[in-house]
C-alpha cells in the first residue's frame, strides 16, 4: 500500500454515481453533509492551495490521478 493510501478507510470511498475519474483515485474522500449531500474531496487540495479541494464533477481528465487498488 502506498503512503497516500494508508489510513484511508473503505467507507471514505465515493459511491459510483458521477462517472468521474475521481471515483477511482487514491486521493478522493467522500464527504456527506448533515443534509445528506455527498461531495468528493480531493486530498491534494489540502496540501496544495492551488489545487481544488472539491473539483466540479464529473472530472474526465486529471494530471494527478492515481488509480485506487482495493486491498486484498
N, C-alpha and C positions, 0 to 999 in steps of 0.2 A: 504494500500500500504506500502510495506517495505521501509526502508531508502535507500536501494540500487536501488529501482525502481523510487524514487522521482526525478522529473525533467528530466526524460528521455523521450523525445518527441517520438511520434509514428513513425515519419519519420526516426528515427535512427534505427528502426528495420531492420534487413537484409532481402533482398529478399530471398525467399526459392528456392535456386538453387544448393546448395552444398551437401545436405543430411548430414549436420553436426549437431552435438549436440549443437554447438554454436548458431544456428538459434533459438533455444528455450530457451536460457539462459538469465537471467536478466542482466548479466554483459557485454553483447555484444553491440557493436555500429557499424553500417555500415558506412564506410568511403569511399567516392567516390573521386578519384583523379581528377585532372584537365583534364586528358586524358580519363576519363570515366570508369576507372577500379574501381571495388569495393573490399574493403578489410574488414575483420572482426576484429575489435579492441576489445580485452578483457580489460575491465576497471581495472581488478585486476592487470594487468601488470604495471599500473601507480602507484599503491600502494606498490607493491612487486617487487623489481628489479630482483628477482629470477624467476619470472613468465613471460611467453612470452606475449608481447603486441599483437602480430599478430601471433597466432598459425597456423602452417601448416594445411591446410584444405584438407579433412574433418576430424573433430575431432569425434572419435567414443565413447570415454570414457573420462570423466573429473572428478577428485575428488572434484572440486569446483563448479560443475554445480548446478545451482538453476533455477528451471523452471519459465519462464516468464508467468504470467497470465495477459491477457489484461484487462484493466479497463472496467467496465460495464457501 
